[in-house]
């Protein structure tokens, strides 16, 4: 009886780990001229997440105006921040696969500041 319970617990634990890993990949693509962002999250691999983000952005904004700005195949908390640029325009900071939402927010804001952005703000958060 005890062996059956132990086996059941081990099997349940392995199942949970497998399902957490299945939807771990995220990617962010950007339309270059106006800075519009597209995310792909919860994909089974980094390559699929990249392709999905780029394909969706191309469909919405045109094939020539899109580029990938971040991708990860690890699970965790994610954030996108934007900041004004001194000469006009905006800067985008992306942080993927962090241990906490606070860490993701802080890193995305930090990326904006390091690039010379003024008054960065987090505009999007997700867990993936």
LINRA-V722586 format. One record per helix or strand of 3 or more residues. SS is the DSSP state (~ for helix, > for strand). FROM is the first residue (numbers start at 1). LEN is the number of residues. If there is no record, write none. Layout:
# LINRA-V722586
ss=SS from=FROM len=LEN
ss=SS from=FROM len=LEN
This chain:
# LINRA-V722586
ss=~ from=2 len=21
ss=> from=25 len=7
ss=> from=37 len=7
ss=~ from=46 len=16
ss=~ from=63 len=3
ss=> from=66 len=7
ss=> from=77 len=9
ss=> from=90 len=9
ss=~ from=101 len=14
ss=> from=117 len=11
